[in-house]
Amino acid sequence: MRTIKSYLLLIVTLFVFTPTFAQNKVLNKALKKEYKTKMKELKKDGWKLAGSSRSLDVALLLHYEKLSDPENKELPGEVSSCMSLNICRQAALNNACTYYASLAGSKLKGRVVSDLAVNQTSVDASEEFDRMYAAYERLVEKEIKGEIQESFSIMRTNSTGQKEYRTYFLINETAATKARIKAWENAAMESEAAQKYATKVSDWIKEGFEIE
C-alpha cells in the first residue's frame, strides 16, 4: 500500500510543479477523486486484473498517467461471456476495433448529410452512399487494429461460470488519423461516391472525435 501511495504522490507532483500551478492543483484533486471512485467501483463489482502480476491499483494509476498525454484516448473493449482467456482477449480487441470503426462511420455520415449538398433520396444514390459508409467502416476497423495498445484488462466470473472481460485500450490520435486517412483512400477505390467527393471528405476524415 505504501508503494501505491508513493506512486500516486509522484503522479500528483508531476501535475503540480508546472507554471500553471493553480489549474493543475484543481486537476490533481479531480484526478485523485476519479481514481478513488473508479477503484471503488471496480472492486465493488468484483473485477480483478487479468494477465498481469501487478495489482489493479497500480494498473489503474499507470493507465491514468498515460491518459495525461492529450494524444492518448481511451478505447474500451468488452466481452460479456467467454470461457477461454485467450478468446476473451481477442474478442475484446475485435469489439474495440468494431466500436471505433462504427464511431468513425457515424462521424463521416453525419458530415456528409449536413455539409454535402447532394441528393441521397433516390434508391441508386442511397445504395451508393451506403456502400461508401460500409467500405470506410470496414477498412477503418482493419487499419485501426494495428494502432491500438492494451493498457490493462480486467475480468470476473458471472453466476453461470462464464468470464466477463474488459480491456482498456489506448489509441494515439496521430496514429488513428493516419489509419482513418488510409482507410478512406482505400474506400475510394470501392465507391463512386467516395471518388467523387474524395478531396472534400478527406478533410473531415482528419478530424478526431470523442470516444464515449
N, C-alpha and C positions, 0 to 999 in steps of 0.2 A: 504493500500500500504506500510505503514511503517513496518508492521508486516512481509510482504513478503520480503521486502528488508533486514530486520534484519535476517530473516531465511536464506536467500541466503548468507549473510555475515557470518553466523555461519558455513554453509557448506564450504564456502571458507576457513575459519580459520582452519577447521579440515584438509583440504588438505594441507595448507601451513605449519603449525607447525609440521614438521617431519624432520628427518635427511636429507632427500633428498629435501631440500628447493627449489633449482633451478628447478628440474624436476617438482615438484608439482606446482610451480608458473606457469610454462608453461601449465600444465594440468588444473589448475584453470582458466586460461584465455580461454582455449579451451572449458571448461565446461560452462562458462558463455555465450560464444558465441553460443554454441549449444542450451542452454536453451532459449536464446532470439530468436534465429532463429525458434525453434520449437514452441514457444508460438505464434509468429507472424504468422506462417503457420497455426496453428490450429484455431486461431481466424479469420484469413482471410477466411478460408474455412468454417466457420460457425459452428465449433464443440463446444459443451458445455459439461460440466462434467455431468455424469449420475450417479444416485444412491448415491449421497453424498451431504452433506451440506457444504462441503468445496469448496474453489474456485479452478478453473482449475490451476491457478498459483501454489498454494500450493501442489496440487496433483502431478503436474509435478516435482516440487522440491523434494518431498518425493520419487518419482519414481527414479530420478537420484541418490538420496542418497543411495537407495537400490542397484542400479547398481554399486555403488562404490565398493561393495564386488565382487571380481572376480569370486566367486562361483555362483553368480546370473546372469542368462541370460534372456534376454527379448524375449518373445514369443507372437506374435500378433494373435489376433482372430478377424475376421471381418465378418460382415453380411451386404449384400448390400441392402436388403429390408425385413422388417418385421413390423408388426403392434403392437404387444404387447411387452412391455419392458422385461417381464419375458422370452418370447420366444426369443427375441434378445439376452439376456444374455446367455441362454442355448445354442443357436446356435453358439454364439461366442466361447464358451468353446469347443463345439464339433469340430468346424472348427480348433481351435488351436491344439487340440489333433491329428486330422487327418493330419494336416500340419506337426507336429513334427514327427509323425509315418512315413509319406512319406519321410521326410529327412533321418530318421534312416534307412529306407529300401533302399534308394538310396545309402547311405553310405556303407551298407552291400554288396549290389550288386556290387558296384564299386571295393571293396576289393576282393570279390570272383573272379570277372572277371580278375583283374590284378594280383592277387597273388596266386590263386589256379591253379595248372597245371592240370585241369580236362577238359574233352571234354563235352561241353554243346550243341553241334551242333545236336545231334540226337534228335528225337521227344521225346523219353522217358526221356532222361536226361533233356531236356529243360523244360518239363512239371513238372518234379520232383523239379527242382530248382525254378521254378515259384511258386510252392506250398510252398516251403520253404520261399521265399520272402513274399508271401501273408500272411502266418501264422505269420511271425515275425512282419510285419507291423500291422496286426490286434491286436496282443497281446500287442505291444508297445502302441498302441492307448488306449487300455483298462487300462494298468498299469500306464501310464503317467497321466491320468486324476486325480488320487488321489495325485499327486505330484506338480501340478502347482497351483500357488496362484494369485488371481486377484490383480493387483496393482492399476489400475484405469481404468474407462471406460468413453467413450465419445460418443455422439450421435448428429445427426442432422436430420432434416426433408427435404426430397427432393421435387421436384416440383410436384410429384404425391401424396404427403401426406404420403408416407411411410417413415419409420425410417431407417436411416443408422447407424450402431452401430459398435463400435470398442473397444476392450478391450486389454489393455497391461498387459499380464500375466508375472509372474516371475517364473523361474524354477531353483532350486538349482541343480548344476551339479552332486553333490554326490548322491542326491536322484534320479536324472534322470538316472545315471549309474546303480543304483540298479534296477530301473524299466526296463531298457533295458536288463540287465542280466536275470531277472526273466522272461521277455517275451521270450528271447532266449531259456531258459531252457524248457519252456512250448512248444515252437515251435518245439523243438527237438523231442517231443513226437508225433508230427503230420507228420513229414517228414523224410524219409530215408536219404535224402541228409544232413539234419541238424544233424542227429545222426552220420553219417559217418565223418563229419568234425567238430563235436561239440567242441572239445578241441581247435583246431586251430582258429576257428571263434570266440569263446568266448573271446579271447584276443582282437579282433577287436571291439567287442561289447562294451568293456570298454572304448574305445577311444571316446572322445567327438567330436562334430562337430559344425561348425558355423551355427547359425540360421539367415537366411537372411530375 
